[in-house]
């Protein structure tokens, strides 16, 4: 836990009595494990753990606080037993079912605050770089079919069938064609296979910061993505260091250096992984475990570029210099956390889009007619973009074992909380 540093202090916090005679005080600014002086021990022990208090006093030494006044603002009706753990359940299924019980626990409160900081800093970065934020749609005639094993969710509405948005790809292309640079903070929904609850990195409902630009090249958008990652992590390290343990700060300092980050092609990645013993079938998406291993090899974020056309969604632009491969890119995080950013340059030509929808996804064209009509009339420009998974980035920053602990409202495959 971090240490209080101001000499004279007045703050509100939760309180927890610890077995060694210390107390734990925590709030949205930090977590402080301290020895208490200047107050009667009996008076202090009467305050139940998990109460919210207001503390007035002075810091008298490292890890020591002189409490002049302590006022109980709120206390639980049924106080937990004093030896109850301050950590949430290790089982992500149990946590997801009952997460509302654990929101004030230090580890969960820290995740929520880092989640908020990631959102705020990504938004700030994009606004400073000339992007316009738009509100994300929730339902539409069609959504992204390229979901790596997940399925889309359909609903009946006013006599028609619509899809909940799993990705805003077509809307991004539309508005980037009009406004040059746009972004959404989108809540996406995907029906993941139940077994994906055990990967530690899949949610049914998740947040994605989605950008698209018609005035930037692939290289410029890739550079923007790695700058956004670096900027966000640096801001968290600078502004929220009281929330992080020293080990977390040291790991981030070592792994996320100033960009640029290494880039390898899909073909190079397959070759590296086969040498490491992975059974990789060329032309298919890389398995999650294989992706994660690549970043471990580099001990830094690493880009994988130019995936095969048939392994990806219909909206990626085929590379004219390398037929059969897209102009696309994924950013993989170190430490086994896997992909955090997925992006590419977009197909905008009517005939090519029509062909890919039929061949790759085998879906009826009428679902996409509104977008195909725009491309037929040449109203969609060439664009490039990406999406950053907010919960995956929080998971990485805090080195969490499971993504359920990285979101304020966890919903993992097969387990939907309240």
ABEGO torsion letter per residue (X at the ends): XBBBABABBBBBBBBBBBAAGBBBBBBAAEBBBBBBBGBBAAAAAABBBGBBBBBBEBBAEBGBBBBABBBBABBBABBBBAABBABBBABAAAAAAAAAAAAABAAAAAAAAAAAAAAAAAAAAAAAAGBBBBBBBABBABBBABAGGBBBBBBBBGGBBBBBBABAAAAAAAAAAAAGBBBBBBBBBBBBBAAAAAAGABBABBBBBBBBBAABBAAAAAAAAAAAAAAAAAAAAAAAAAABBAAAAAAAAAABBBOBBBBBBAAAAAAAAAAAGBBBBBGBBBBAAAAAAAAAAAGBBBBBBGBBAAABBAABBBBAABBGBBBBBBBBBBGGAEBABBBEBBBABAAAAAAAAAAAAGBBAAAAAAAAAAAAAGABBBBBBBBBBAAAAAAAAAGBABAAAABABBBBBGBBBX
